[in-house]
Amino acid sequence: MSANTLTAARPTAAADRKAQQNLRRFLALDGLVSGGNGLAYLAFSGPLGDLLGVGGATLVELGAVLAVFGLAVGLLAARRRPARLAVQVVIDVNVAWAVLSLVAMEVWLEPSTAGLVWIPLQAGTVLLFAALQFTALRGLGRADR
């Protein structure tokens, strides 16, 4: 390989900064959305449970999990260079959440029409966060790996 080929294969410092910015933005947005949903589920578990056809107690439990997850992801996003392993855990949790949401909708829950719309919509949003985070993580330079 020539020196030019090696230079072209390595991401530039600017590309690395851009990937790092994108990663932090996607993590921050994930933290805000997850934490916001969690707080809404906690504060309005009764009315939201009725609307979605999901038990209020279930929403309280999910709300607590989401609020803690949102805070943790927000703290990770606040770091100048979030740890790769921690970001990978966030991605994995997001994928698992989306899959389990769809499975729960079919196997355990009896959602209303609104729930049948909301559950796949939020699962898709969570998968989008995972994809964006994964793409940004892959864009980071080798020195970060």
N, C-alpha and C positions, 0 to 999 in steps of 0.2 A: 504494500500500500504506500502511496506517495504521501508526503507531508500535507499536500492540499486535500487529499481524500480524508485523512485523519482530522484535519481542521474542520472540514465540512461536516463530518459525522458528529462532532461534539457540539452540543448546544452552546450558543453564545451566552455571555453573562446577562445580556439584555433579555434573551429568551428565558433564561433561568429565573430572572426577577419577575418576568411576566407570569410564568407558570406559578411561582410562589405567591404572587398577588392574587391570581385566579383561585388557587387552592384556598387561601385564607378567606377570600370573598365567598366561595361556595360553602366553606365550613361555617362562616358567620351566618349566611342566609339559612343554612340547615339548622343551626342552633336557634335562630330567631323563630323559624316556622315550627320546629319541634317544641320548643319551650312555650311558644304562644298557644299551640294546640293543647299542650299539657295543662297550661293554666286555664284555658277555656273549659277543658274537660273537668278539671277540678272545681271550678267556680259554677259551672252550669250543667253538672252531671245529670240532674233530673230532667230539665227541659231538652237537653241534647240527646239524652237517652231515649226519651219519648219520640223525638223527631227522627232519630236514626234507627229506632227499634233495637237498641242495644241497652242492656241494663245499666242503671245509674251506678251501681257498685262496680261494674266492669269499667265504666268510664273513669271512675275515681282512681282505680288501680292503674289504668293506662295513662291517665293524666299525671300521676305521680312519677311513673317511669319516664314519660316524655319530658316532664319538667326537669328532672335530674339529667337526662340525656342531653337536653337542649343546653343546660348550663355547662355541662362537661364539654360539649362541642364548641360552645361559645368561648370557653377558656382556652381550648386548643387553638381556635382561630385567632385569639389575641396574641399568641406567641409569634415572634418574628419569623421563626422557622419551625412550624409544627413537626413533631417527630413522625417519621414515615410509618412506624409501626402503629402509632396511635391513630393516624389517618386511615391506615388499612383496617383497623378495628372498626372505625366509624363506617367505612364503606361496607364492611361485612355485616355490621348490625343493620344498616339501612336495607341491604338486600334481604336479610333474614326477616326484617319487619315487613317489608312489602310482600314477600311470599307468605308469611304467616297471616297477614291481614286477609289475603285472598282465600287461604285455606280456612281460616276461622269463619269467614263469610259463608262458605259453602258447608262446613262441617258442624260448627258449634253455634253460630249465631243465627237468628231469624230476623234479619234487618228489614226495615220498612223500605218503601220505594226510595226515599231519600238516602237511606243507608246503602242501598244497592248502587246508588250513584256515588256517594261519598267515599265508601271504602275503596273501590278501585281507583278513584281519583286521587286519594291521598297515597295509595300504594304506588301509583304511577309517578307522583311528585317525588316520593322518597327514592324511587329507582332513578329518576332524573338526577337528583342530588348525588347519588352514588356514582352514576356515570360521569358527571361533571368532575367530581372529586377524583375519580380514578384517572380520568384523562389529564387533569392538572398534575397529579402525582407522577404519572408517566412522563410528563414534560420536564420534570426537574432534572438537572444535570447529574452526571455520574458521581460527582464529588459528594452529593447529598445522599447517595445510596449506601 
